[in-house]
Amino acid sequence: MSIRVELGELRDVAAGQAPFAYLLTVSDDASAHAVAITPLIGAGSITCDAGNRSCANARARPNVSLLWPPARPDDYSLIVDGRASVDGSTVRIVVERAVRHRPAPGGGSDCAPVELQREE
């Protein structure tokens, strides 16, 4: 079954974040690899250019995450999980989950899910 993800709300939320995101992949030795990228949110996916290591990691282990830092210290970060495919140096991520996250006052965390419209 193919699931189409409407990214209208995600695009609006990302526009209020820092102007870049981190692409998080996993290396052969299971360590995290993070690089700053400039994502482009399109119709149904997010694309970015990435380096050799990030692309190799995403090819081998396509479950990746994007993390947009908050625009202000007291605001939410945006975390997006998805499934990547790689073409040359371009990584295309089909979004599976998105959440806004920040530390809660007094400890713990304060999450706000981003609703994704799904069509079958």
Secondary structure, DSSP 8 states (H G I E B T S, - for coil): ---EEE-HHHHHHHHTS-S-EEEEEE-TTS-EEEEEE--EE-SS-EEEE--HHHHHHHHHS-EEEEEE--SSTTS-EEEEEEEEEEETTEEEEEEEEEEEEEE-TTSSEEEEE---EEE-
